């Protein structure tokens, strides 16, 4: 007689902004739903102390990639900041992230807080797809030496520090200078980041399936300071002029490093993407309309075929 193979235990990691009551309640509902359907749940020990969780929930002592070993999915509950924190976790571990928006816009999220039951059902039945989102790798040079390395899912932004002084920069694409001007900063973004900081700076909205890099000036004092969209294989560079005040580099608004005069920031397509779990097949157009509450009254659609 053949002995049936042992069933592999499915485990989901849960990351939440436990400083918000809505996130605590949402986390409780998701955990209860997953456990009720036979899945294991793992959380960070630091967050477990703030969550009303049963003793069967696993805890991970540190927020390191190994904490997600054996997990099939990372569910993140929170606003844009928490979702970006989850993206760091997802990229480092290779585990796909499913975001539930508890904030205002939440372009990285796949569901809203009212969809928690559906989220649990789709996870339990494995009714989700995984797509890869392009990232950027960032290198900072000083006097020919590499002094810092980073990455971003949304954008790498070179910004001024002093409120009363503009930042003088030279922009370069693929080893050739484009223009120089004074500005508040420069945003180098992915298509995913086109609806974040780059959008606020006046950049174009780029559909996520389009592979490209964006360079968007912030409050540039120049006649030619238009947003630029380049090949995904281009190398974007921002050189901080030697005579200007020092600046600062922000990656996804979460990680920062000072840029002294003469620093050079190079941005290129990232070697490691972020994997996102998708529940819906809705077009990005519909997502854009919903997230920004765009007026579409009067739309009649395409005429019927003859």
Secondary structure, 3 states (H helix, E strand, C coil): CCCCCCCCCCEEEEEECCCCHHHHHHHHHHHHHHHHCCCEEEEEHHHHCCCCCCCCCEEECCCCHHHHCCCCEEEEEECHHHHHHHHHHHHHHCCCEEEEECCCCCCCCCEEHHHHHHHHHHHHCCCCEEEEECCEEEEEEECCEEEEEEEECCEEEEEECCCCCCEEEEEEECCEEEEEEEECEEEEEECHHHHCHHHHCCCCCCCCCCCEEEEEEECCECCCCCCEEEECCCCEEEEECCCCCCEEEEECCCEEEEECCCCEEEEEECCCCEEEEECCCCCHHHHHHHHHCCCCCCCCCCCCCC
